[in-house]
Amino acid sequence: MFAASHQLLWSMIGLLLTMGGTFLEAHVTTLPWGWSSNGIHTISLGVTFQIGAVLLVGCLGGRSAGALSQIAYIVMGLTLLPVFAEGGGISYIKLSQFGYLLGFIPGAWVCGLFAFKAKPKLETLTFSCICGLLTVHICGICYLIISYFLQVKGTETMPLMDAILKYSWYALPGQLAVVCAVAVLAYLLRHIMFY
């Protein structure tokens, strides 16, 4: 689909966006017609832009660049570089949320696959982002279930349903808002870049 240099460029961009998005919390503002009387206020969505970066690189760089950027991100985080939300290191695999980080790889790939199946329309890009997001959550929930039943020594002890609620259900509304923003941004950038 793209030349190797193009794939590598998008992989690097995706890696940098994911690292930056990890530490940047997503907010929305109050409605514009209330700004004159109440001022501009922001409301936290309770999530970071990390998942948005994962999906954006899939929408703009394609499946290979998306997956490669996330492989690089996971490798960097497991080799003691503090690129994950709570640091880094090999012991991160014992945390409940690590399955969601692993899900970034197939999530970016799935998003990139669907993003380039048709012409870049807002609805197709939104669909590709939602498919990528669902892939991340499925991987994360599977990891939670496996780690719950294996009861690996040294892993976090949190009831399974509580972990699913914390990492999937409560995060989903904020992540869907980020998906909407990513779809609009990807739509605009794909048209600006003529592909």
Secondary structure, DSSP 8 states (H G I E B T S, - for coil): ---HHHHHHHHHHHHHHHHHHHT-EEEEE--GGGHHHH---EEEEEEESHHHHHHHHHHHH-HHHHHHHHHHHHHHHHTT-S-BTTB-SGGGGGSTTHHHHHHHHHHHHHHHHHHTSS---HHHHHHHHHHHHHHHHHHHHHHHHHHHHHT-TTS----HHHHHIIIIITTHHHHHHHHHHHHHHHHHHHHHTT-
